[in-house]
């Protein structure tokens, strides 16, 4: 998933929750923010590194 898109979606849900004061929108905002954090941590931990096996 794209982390920038998740951050934008979380921000939009949060702003719509502030305007409408609906608990479902708050749930969606918190869920999207949590998913953003999980995807960010996953991408930081799983960076691909190239190991040169012939450089012994």
N, C-alpha and C positions, 0 to 999 in steps of 0.2 A: 504494500500500500504506500501511497505517497504521503509523507509526513506533512508537507505543506498543505495538502488538501485536507487532511485530518484536522490540522490546526484551524484552518478557515471554517470548516464545518462546526467545530466546537465553539468557535467565536460567534458564529451566526446563531447557533442554538442558544448560547448564553445571552446574546443581545435580544433575541426574541423572547426568552424567558423573563428578562428584565421588563420588557414591555407588556407581556400578557400575564405574568405571574402564574403560570401554569406549572404544576409539579412535573408533568410528563416532559416538558421542554427542559426543565432542570436535569431530569434523569438522562435525557439524550445528550445534553451538554457535558455532563460528568462522564458518561459512557464514552463519548468521542474523545474527551481529554485523556481519560485512562487508556484508551486504545492508542492515542498519539504517543503517550509515554512508553507504552509497551513496544510499539514499533520502533521508536527512537532507540530504546535500550537494545532491542534485537539487532538493529542495524549497526550500532556502535560495537557490539560484541562480535559480530560476524563479518568483520572486514576481511576481505580476501587478501592473503599475502602470497607472494610468489617466492617459493623456496628453490634456490638453485642447488640441486643435489650434486652437480658435478664440481662444485667449488670446495672440495674437501681439503 
